[in-house]
Amino acid sequence: MTIRSMTGFAKSFADTSYGKLTVEIQSVNKKYCEIQ
């Protein structure tokens, strides 16, 4: 993964034997955590 902005955003994709895996990490000044 590559950090692309000052907010700390990264996104990566991978094909696995179970299907497509998407990982998205975002680090900003928020008061909540959202996991999908």
Buried (B, 14 or more C-beta within 10 A) or exposed (E): EEEEEEEEBBEEEEEEEEEEEEEEEEEEEEEEEEEE
